[in-house]
Amino acid sequence: MKSAEILARLESMRQEDAPTYGGTVLSYVYDPGNEVLDELAGRAMEMARPLNGLDPTTFPSIAAMEKELMRFAIGMTGGKVGKIFGSVTSGGTESCLLAVKTARDLWRTAHPDSTVRPRLVTPTTAHAAFQKAAMAFDLDWDPVPVGPDGMVSTRGIVDRLDDEVALVVLSAPAYPTGAIDPIAEVARRTRERGIALHVDACFGGLALPWWGAVDQWDFSVPGVTSISADFHKFGYSPKGVSVLMHRGRKRHRAQFFATSSWPAYPVVNPTLLGSKSASPLAAAWSVVSYLGQEGYAEAVASCRRSTEAIATAVAGIDGLTVWGHPTGPALALIADTGVSVDRGVDPHRFADEVAAAGYRLQHQPGFTQADGTRLTSSVHLTITPVTETVLPDLLAAMTTAADRVRGRAPHSANLAGRLVRMLYPSPKRPGPGVCALLLRLSGAGSGVPGRLAPLMALTEALPAPVTEALLIELLARASED
Ligand SMILES: Cc1ncc(COP(=O)(O)O)c(C=O)c1O
């Protein structure tokens, strides 16, 4: 095939994608509404394209860009160069994985005779990447239930602290609610006991520094031992770049892997990958150089205005309310239980109606915590600078959508879904073939349907391991022949 034809094919396939600009998708994409940045990041990526990030001594431009990016990241998180040390990673998940691996290794060094698996304590609302990290690095994940407002209590965390805890993770803010965890209070207690505390600021790390008055969350809190922050979210860089920072060189070095015990080149990797692209780093470095503190402050001011305007508008929508106490730049909406059933607005039906008007909000299924308490279903909105340009239209769409679904009961799992539940009551993961059959039976077999409320009802009705197996099957089959 000729280059022109190949690119034309890609162009045509891209027509199927959700819009990545313009503010109609309120998750996944972080649009600063600035074309210059896109052009700049694209050119920087192209210039760095042939490099191999495996070895910054062979390609010193990589080390130079990383040094400058880390300087910026350390400064914005209340740290000082020379006290805080870090590395650029490929994204939030890699930063979270490495934070856990580092804490586990340090814990093992401090407890050489221990035969127990160390624990990872997080609120239920911590990002799922920490569950993955506990699995990957052989820790026991110890989730602390949050209250109905989505907030974890300091006591809830402190009660779990003992010698087997390798790491506590809190978020700034937590993705499901947009709220900042009680970081300063918990840090006082973890510090007294010598327990590591990671602040996951993957979502908010490039927004909170310019937000204005917020609860303390960064390295200015003495007990915070590491922080993750994603440049590919509110840093406005293309996907593939985050940072993980540690208090002190010793912690940072515990993150590395090195070996000379094989017959080829000596291997030293600061992060999980070996050979890697330097393009995302180059993009982030160029965007930061362009925006600087001032550019970020401006972008954040817009996010804040939109967050507040949405919260105010929701207060005027009968049957819906904001979940908990978000700082931003995200918030979630839940049904207002203070109104009579005939005035209630089911979040899933609401989000489907808003989608029909052109705006994609993110469904968050209701969920039963380890202590049996239930967190209600909700709808997530990530608010970016471009949100402000669509605000009047978005708020009108939300108001109309709520009017349309007010009084309608939440979807219950349909007949097929109930059948699936009967067929698979046990919390056991079914295999791929059974999953495909269950998906077909439940009506979700042909990919993600336009209206998600029925799929959410199914998700909420099935035991978690069954839902998880179905989700794996759905995604795997999306790119299978
Ligand atoms: C708080 C938080 N931590 C971690 C992650 C994981 O980041 P990524 O999707 O870049 O792997 C996210 C993603 O939304 C997040 O919001």
PDBQT file of the ligand as one rigid body, heavy atoms in Angstrom, charges set to zero:
ROOT
HETATM    1  C1  LIG A 501      -6.004   9.622  40.620  1.00  0.00    +0.000 C 
HETATM    2  C2  LIG A 501      -5.503   8.797  39.466  1.00  0.00    +0.000 A 
HETATM    3  N1  LIG A 501      -4.454   7.972  39.642  1.00  0.00    +0.000 NA
HETATM    4  C3  LIG A 501      -3.981   7.200  38.647  1.00  0.00    +0.000 A 
HETATM    5  C4  LIG A 501      -4.564   7.208  37.398  1.00  0.00    +0.000 A 
HETATM    6  C5  LIG A 501      -4.042   6.295  36.323  1.00  0.00    +0.000 C 
HETATM    7  O1  LIG A 501      -3.503   7.041  35.292  1.00  0.00    +0.000 OA
HETATM    8  P1  LIG A 501      -3.272   6.484  33.811  1.00  0.00    +0.000 P 
HETATM    9  O2  LIG A 501      -4.626   6.283  33.202  1.00  0.00    +0.000 OA
HETATM   10  O3  LIG A 501      -2.474   7.572  33.189  1.00  0.00    +0.000 OA
HETATM   11  O4  LIG A 501      -2.519   5.217  33.893  1.00  0.00    +0.000 OA
HETATM   12  C6  LIG A 501      -5.665   8.057  37.168  1.00  0.00    +0.000 A 
HETATM   13  C7  LIG A 501      -6.340   8.080  35.873  1.00  0.00    +0.000 C 
HETATM   14  O5  LIG A 501      -7.380   8.670  35.697  1.00  0.00    +0.000 OA
HETATM   15  C8  LIG A 501      -6.153   8.864  38.223  1.00  0.00    +0.000 A 
HETATM   16  O6  LIG A 501      -7.201   9.682  38.062  1.00  0.00    +0.000 OA
ENDROOT
TORSDOF 0
